[in-house]
Amino acid sequence: MLISKSFREHEHTPTLKGIPVRTSSLPLFSDAMPAPTQLFFPLIRNCELSRIYGTACYCHHKHLCCSPPYIAQNRLRYTPHPAYATFCRPRENWWQYTQGRRYASTPQKFYLTPPQVNSILKANEYSFKVPEFDGKNVSSILGFDSNQLPANAPIEDRRSAATCLQTRGMLLGVFDGHAGCACSQAVSERLFYYIAVSLLPHETLLEIENAVESGRALLPILQWHKHPNDYFSKEASKLYFNSLRTYWQELIDLNTGESADIDVKEALINAFKRLDNDISLEAQVGDPNSFLNYLVLRVAFSGATACVAHVDGVDLHVANTGDSRAMLGVQEEDGSWSAVTLSNDHNAQNERELERLKLEHPKNEAKSVVKQDRLLGLLMPFRAFGDVKFKWSIDLQKRVIESGPDQLNDNEYTKFIPPNYHTPPYLTAEPEVTYHRLRPQDKFLVLATDGLWETMHRQDVVRIVGEYLTGMHQQQPIAVGGYKVTLGQMHGLLTERRAKMSSVFEDQNAATHLIRHAVGNNEFGAVDHERLSKMLSLPEELARMYRDDITIIVVQFNSHVVGAYQNQEQ
């Protein structure tokens, strides 16, 4: 079982007035932080910090999603190479700009009120309850809650959830984009269709193809469960449909028509690989429509990880590509909670991934294929959709860029070739699939991007969600972690615990409740409103320095239905 990279041994981390800058090796607000954490908000007067920051740094290529120039590179998912790192740099003598105004007045603190905090946290929340039939829920899923909290502007994470209509089961997934949001957006729209088609029997595929040929209405494949902000790209719908149709036509040709059970694991792997192949092919072929031509290139040159769950009765499959995670919440007989990891991170902390990469390339590349815990010294996840800069040959990259639109040809990032690039592809979208048979004690599943796991340990995640869903709180002794705590502070902690019992249900969404803890937890593991207010008040230019985008889906299982499945087999 892998341990989050947030809890590895870490180096000293720079701070700004007491806030730890987020790195890939340091947990946000870790145990190493001093108890009275003082944030930098006294510096903000009438939004001056945002103005000062904006004048101190400028970027030639905003569309490259560049980060502030003084961000520690080891926490970025993609590290700029020195060859083009200068395209986001501080102005000369930038410190002079910070001296432009002086104030004689006493600095004032600006805090969000609890209603304002709730408004921000709940802006993207979504809940779905599985409908009942004759007063009964016959599904192994009661419903799910999801939410997102941006750090990037725009957010690079995406989420999807849908019910399979022509087969059984439900699909849920989180997608973490890098180098922009184009790839994560495309994968969130398309992957579930590829999975659903891969699961369809031969007869249904023939019916769908015949309907397209004759111009009849198509059988619906998926019922989407979407927040209004979770949009589809209407401009690309025809292109995406044509690629999907080509895929099911090939499945029809490969299938002899003999009835056979569908292997879910194989279907998931094929769907992931085929979509990534189509993303690559569409970028190579291009499109006569200039907008679509640029879109498919943006999708291919950006990247995205994916963690997808398929739940059908008591059969749970998790397909993971990258470093998002799936965590199962199990309630023990004594009422306590334990976390069962259902996915592995595909990064440098996974020894099997390191070994796989080294075996796929010549021995003389053993020291260069992974440098500073990154693929070719640049990319943190070792598996991802898109990212053709780590998959195409150099000749193909140059040919596509030279024949592409000016926006692509003028982009220094796309023209840059990774160092020690000798035997591509170095990156794959093939998922690692984990199977788990649900038991009555398996109460829920958490799917989340790495923005959550960098700030919270898996056991804390499961405990917080479990206590929220059941309304039962394990009254453990208050741990102060070696801090010197006065009697007054201890009284405050006990009072806060008592208040927590009555305030936990201010959140009507389990994912929102988890985000509240991820962003607002203090060093004692309790939500601190002042801390939460300050973190949510960070200007766009600074938010990415202290946390990543967070996207969470919490799936609640129906223990009665799961137990009934178990009894039928005994």
Salt bridges, closest charged atoms under 4 A:
GLU48 OE2 - ARG51 NH1 2.05
GLU48 OE2 - ARG101 NH1 3.26
ASP176 OD2 - ARG77 NH1 3.32
GLU209 OE2 - ARG245 NH2 2.83
GLU213 OE2 - ARG245 NH2 2.96
ASP230 OD2 - ARG159 NE 3.11
GLU250 OE1 - ARG274 NH1 2.59
ASP276 OD2 - LYS391 NZ 2.81
ASP278 OD1 - ARG274 NE 3.13
GLU282 OE2 - ARG190 NH2 2.73
ASP312 OD2 - ARG168 NH2 3.45
ASP315 OD1 - ARG437 NH1 3.45
ASP323 OD1 - ARG77 NH1 3.25
ASP345 OD2 - ARG325 NH2 2.65
GLU353 OE1 - ARG356 NH2 2.88
GLU353 OE2 - ARG383 NH2 2.68
GLU360 OE2 - ARG356 NH1 3.12
ASP387 OD2 - HIS178 NE2 2.58
GLU412 OE2 - LYS415 NZ 3.76
GLU430 OE1 - LYS273 NZ 3.99
GLU432 OE1 - HIS346 NE2 2.87
GLU432 OE2 - ARG352 NH2 3.38
ASP442 OD2 - HIS436 NE2 2.85
ASP442 OD1 - ARG439 NH2 2.72
ASP450 OD2 - LYS5 NZ 3.83
ASP450 OD2 - ARG77 NH1 2.91
GLU454 OE2 - LYS5 NZ 3.93
GLU454 OE1 - ARG22 NH1 1.86
ASP460 OD1 - ARG463 NH2 3.80
GLU467 OE1 - ARG463 NH1 3.63
GLU467 OE1 - HIS473 ND1 3.20
ASP507 OD2 - HIS513 ND1 3.07
ASP507 OD1 - ARG516 NH2 2.60
GLU523 OE1 - ARG531 NH1 3.63
GLU530 OE2 - LYS534 NZ 2.88
ASP548 OD1 - ARG544 NH2 3.60
GLU569 OE2 - ARG437 NH2 2.07
